[in-house]
């Protein structure tokens, strides 16, 4: 690969760090906040399951897999823009 100058390296790291914080924020919401509030959703049903069960168990898994693909796609764009 080609070497990055200092400014490009700083911009690349800033964008990578920003992406990481965004992904971690979404992860935090779906791994901590949603399950913590699941009790409030138990009265609502979706596909025969209480929403308080369905969101943390099925919804979080879907979000986590989508986050993997999203982060990979965005990081590839960041790397391509920096010439890495």
C-alpha positions in Angstrom: 0.0 0.0 0.0 0.9 3.6 -0.3 2.2 5.6 2.6 -0.1 8.3 4.1 1.2 11.8 5.0 0.5 13.1 8.5 -2.7 15.0 7.6 -4.2 12.1 5.7 -3.3 9.8 8.6 -5.0 12.1 11.1 -8.1 12.5 9.0 -8.2 8.7 8.5 -7.9 8.1 12.2 -10.5 10.7 13.0 -13.1 9.2 10.7 -12.3 5.7 11.9 -12.7 6.8 15.5 -16.0 8.5 14.7 -17.3 5.4 13.0 -16.2 3.2 16.0 -18.0 5.5 18.5 -21.2 5.5 16.4 -21.2 1.7 16.1 -20.5 1.3 19.9 -23.4 3.7 20.7 -25.8 1.6 18.7 -24.3 -1.6 20.2 -24.8 -0.1 23.7 -28.4 0.8 23.0 -29.3 -2.7 21.8 -27.2 -4.7 24.3 -27.9 -2.7 27.4 -30.8 -0.1 27.1 -33.3 -2.3 25.2 -33.0 -5.3 27.4 -33.1 -3.1 30.5 -36.4 -1.7 29.4 -37.8 -5.0 28.1 -40.2 -5.3 31.1 -42.2 -2.3 29.7 -42.7 -4.1 26.4 -44.0 -7.4 27.8 -47.6 -6.4 27.4 -47.2 -6.1 23.6 -47.0 -9.1 21.4 -45.3 -9.6 18.0 -45.5 -12.9 16.1 -46.8 -14.6 19.2 -43.9 -13.5 21.4 -43.9 -10.7 24.0 -42.1 -7.7 22.6 -40.0 -7.6 25.7 -38.6 -11.0 24.8 -38.5 -10.6 21.0 -36.5 -7.3 20.9 -33.6 -8.3 23.1 -33.3 -11.9 21.7 -34.1 -11.6 18.0 -33.9 -7.8 17.3 -30.5 -7.3 18.9 -29.0 -10.2 17.0 -30.3 -8.7 13.7 -28.9 -5.3 14.7 -25.5 -6.8 15.6 -25.1 -8.6 12.3 -26.2 -5.5 10.4 -23.6 -3.4 12.4 -20.8 -5.8 11.3 -21.7 -5.2 7.7 -22.3 -1.5 8.1 -18.9 -1.0 9.9 -17.1 -3.0 7.3 -18.6 -1.1 4.4 -18.0 2.3 6.0 -14.4 1.4 7.0 -13.7 0.3 3.4 -14.9 3.7 2.2 -12.7 5.5 4.8 -9.7 3.4 3.8 -10.3 3.9 0.1 -10.6 7.7 0.5 -7.3 7.7 2.4 -5.6 5.5 -0.3 -5.1 2.6 2.1 
